[in-house]
Amino acid sequence: MHEELLLLIGDKIKAKRTQKNVTVEQLAKKAGVSKGLISQIENNRTVPSLPVLFNIIHSLEEDLRTFFEDMHDSAGTNHVLIVRRGQEKLFTKEPVKGFSYKRILTRSVSSQATDVVLLELKKNAGRKQLIRTDAYECKYMLKGDVEYQVENEVFTLHEGDTLFFDGRARHRLKNIGDTEALILAFYLF
């Protein structure tokens, strides 16, 4: 099972519990587990065993089959994923004042090395040739506007947007904005 799906399980349990006005303590008692375990599952700090997961789903009075119906890996067969600014998923890890977590991307990728780079593109800078890399690439737009071509698809990215793709697909980018563009790039080899 992909990491993204594992994270969806915790989110779904929390959503169902909240929707039914059930407290963490009530759900824990009914499922025969600790309050801390429910909290850890909902905040994606641990993955429940199958028996525990089934007990929680049953305790929420949910049908096992329908619980998983709308959960699916959004990666599908596409080699490109784009997350627009504002589409990040807000979640809570711990109740610390002033902390706000937004999940931009979760993917299982068989990587052995990671390279994190700040890429600055001067106004009108761009690559003419389509290239390939041996990495999965995740680009987060810190500033500016760029146009990214991956194979035959063209994406316009603005500040706060995220693009994830398999670098083995032919790709190129160019700064289409009026200022310098700044990109936080993650290469997963």
Secondary structure per residue as TSV (DSSP state, phi and psi in degrees):
chain	resnum	aa	ss	phi	psi
A	1	M	-	360.0	137.7
A	2	H	-	-73.4	152.0
A	3	E	H	-54.5	-40.0
A	4	E	H	-58.3	-42.2
A	5	L	H	-67.3	-36.7
A	6	L	H	-63.4	-38.8
A	7	L	H	-68.1	-33.7
A	8	L	H	-65.5	-30.7
A	9	I	H	-62.0	-49.3
A	10	G	H	-60.8	-42.6
A	11	D	H	-63.2	-40.8
A	12	K	H	-68.5	-41.3
A	13	I	H	-60.5	-46.7
A	14	K	H	-61.9	-43.3
A	15	A	H	-63.2	-45.0
A	16	K	H	-65.7	-42.0
A	17	R	H	-62.9	-45.7
A	18	T	H	-64.5	-43.9
A	19	Q	H	-58.7	-35.0
A	20	K	T	-93.7	7.8
A	21	N	T	54.9	42.0
A	22	V	-	-103.6	132.2
A	23	T	-	-78.6	162.1
A	24	V	H	-57.9	-42.8
A	25	E	H	-62.5	-43.1
A	26	Q	H	-64.2	-43.8
A	27	L	H	-65.3	-42.1
A	28	A	H	-60.4	-45.7
A	29	K	H	-62.1	-45.9
A	30	K	H	-66.7	-35.5
A	31	A	H	-85.8	-9.0
A	32	G	T	75.0	32.0
A	33	V	S	-129.6	175.2
A	34	S	-	-80.6	155.7
A	35	K	H	-60.8	-39.0
A	36	G	H	-62.4	-38.0
A	37	L	H	-66.2	-43.3
A	38	I	H	-59.2	-45.3
A	39	S	H	-61.0	-43.8
A	40	Q	H	-63.7	-39.6
A	41	I	H	-66.0	-47.6
A	42	E	H	-64.4	-29.6
A	43	N	T	-97.7	14.6
A	44	N	T	57.9	35.4
A	45	R	S	-95.9	-15.2
A	46	T	-	-151.8	157.8
A	47	V	-	-109.5	127.1
A	48	P	-	-72.3	152.8
A	49	S	-	-68.1	163.5
A	50	L	H	-59.5	-45.6
A	51	P	H	-60.5	-40.4
A	52	V	H	-66.2	-44.0
A	53	L	H	-59.7	-46.0
A	54	F	H	-63.1	-39.2
A	55	N	H	-62.7	-41.3
A	56	I	H	-65.0	-46.2
A	57	I	H	-61.4	-44.6
A	58	H	H	-63.0	-40.8
A	59	S	H	-65.8	-25.6
A	60	L	T	-84.3	2.0
A	61	E	T	57.6	43.1
A	62	E	-	-109.5	146.7
A	63	D	-	-77.7	132.1
A	64	L	H	-56.3	-45.1
A	65	R	H	-65.3	-46.4
A	66	T	H	-73.4	-24.2
A	67	F	H	-59.4	-39.5
A	68	F	H	-93.5	-5.5
A	69	E	H	-53.7	-50.4
A	70	D	T	-93.2	10.5
A	71	M	-	-96.1	122.1
A	72	H	-	-153.7	155.8
A	73	D	-	-74.6	118.2
A	74	S	T	-73.6	-6.1
A	75	A	T	-67.8	-34.7
A	76	G	T	50.0	-140.3
A	77	T	T	-102.3	-2.1
A	78	N	-	-70.5	146.4
A	79	H	S	-97.5	7.5
A	80	V	E	-133.3	137.6
A	81	L	E	-131.1	132.0
A	82	I	E	-123.0	133.5
A	83	V	E	-118.9	117.2
A	84	R	-	-82.7	152.4
A	85	R	T	-52.7	132.3
A	86	G	T	94.2	-13.2
A	87	Q	-	-92.1	-1.8
A	88	E	S	-62.0	152.7
A	89	K	E	-100.6	115.8
A	90	L	E	-71.4	133.7
A	91	F	E	-147.7	163.3
A	92	T	-	-113.6	126.7
A	93	K	S	-96.6	-45.4
A	94	E	S	-151.9	154.1
A	95	P	-	-82.1	76.0
A	96	V	-	-112.7	124.4
A	97	K	T	-60.0	131.0
A	98	G	T	89.9	-5.9
A	99	F	-	-93.1	133.8
A	100	S	-	-136.8	112.6
A	101	Y	E	-97.4	133.9
A	102	K	E	-129.4	119.2
A	103	R	E	-80.0	120.3
A	104	I	-	-91.0	-45.2
A	105	L	-	-157.3	136.0
A	106	T	-	-134.6	121.7
A	107	R	-	-143.6	145.7
A	108	S	-	-90.5	119.2
A	109	V	-	-134.9	128.4
A	110	S	-	-76.6	93.0
A	111	S	-	-119.5	148.4
A	112	Q	S	-112.9	-25.0
A	113	A	-	-138.2	150.5
A	114	T	E	-129.6	137.5
A	115	D	E	-122.5	125.2
A	116	V	E	-112.3	125.8
A	117	V	E	-135.2	142.5
A	118	L	E	-97.2	121.4
A	119	L	E	-109.8	119.0
A	120	E	E	-103.0	130.0
A	121	L	E	-118.0	118.1
A	122	K	-	-65.7	160.8
A	123	K	T	-53.4	132.1
A	124	N	T	71.4	2.0
A	125	A	-	-69.7	143.0
A	126	G	B	-170.2	161.9
A	127	R	-	-97.8	131.4
A	128	K	S	-82.5	-38.3
A	129	Q	S	-89.6	146.9
A	130	L	-	-78.6	134.0
A	131	I	B	-121.7	172.5
A	132	R	-	-132.9	149.8
A	133	T	-	-128.3	169.1
A	134	D	S	-97.9	30.5
A	135	A	S	-132.4	154.2
A	136	Y	E	-78.0	140.4
A	137	E	E	-121.4	133.7
A	138	C	E	-124.1	120.5
A	139	K	E	-118.4	124.9
A	140	Y	E	-114.1	122.6
A	141	M	E	-79.5	111.9
A	142	L	E	-85.2	-35.1
A	143	K	E	-158.8	142.4
A	144	G	S	93.8	-169.7
A	145	D	E	-135.1	128.6
A	146	V	E	-131.2	159.3
A	147	E	E	-112.9	126.3
A	148	Y	E	-116.4	125.3
A	149	Q	E	-106.8	126.5
A	150	V	E	-123.9	113.1
A	151	E	T	54.4	-118.7
A	152	N	T	-100.4	4.0
A	153	E	E	-99.7	141.2
A	154	V	E	-119.7	130.8
A	155	F	E	-121.9	133.5
A	156	T	E	-99.9	123.8
A	157	L	E	-113.0	139.3
A	158	H	E	-122.8	170.4
A	159	E	T	-48.2	129.0
A	160	G	T	92.5	-9.2
A	161	D	-	-82.7	152.6
A	162	T	E	-126.8	136.5
A	163	L	E	-123.6	131.0
A	164	F	E	-127.0	130.6
A	165	F	E	-156.4	164.0
A	166	D	E	-82.7	115.0
A	167	G	T	-65.0	-9.8
A	168	R	T	-72.5	-14.7
A	169	A	S	-78.3	140.1
A	170	R	-	-62.7	135.5
A	171	H	E	-153.5	159.6
A	172	R	E	-159.7	162.9
A	173	L	E	-141.6	160.8
A	174	K	E	-151.9	149.2
A	175	N	E	-80.2	117.5
A	176	I	-	-107.8	4.5
A	177	G	S	-89.1	178.7
A	178	D	S	-88.9	-3.8
A	179	T	S	-134.0	179.6
A	180	E	-	-64.1	146.0
A	181	A	E	-108.3	145.8
A	182	L	E	-128.8	124.5
A	183	I	E	-124.3	132.0
A	184	L	E	-92.4	115.4
A	185	A	E	-113.6	134.2
A	186	F	E	-116.1	124.4
A	187	Y	E	-111.5	120.9
A	188	L	E	-109.4	106.2
A	189	F	-	-92.8	360.0
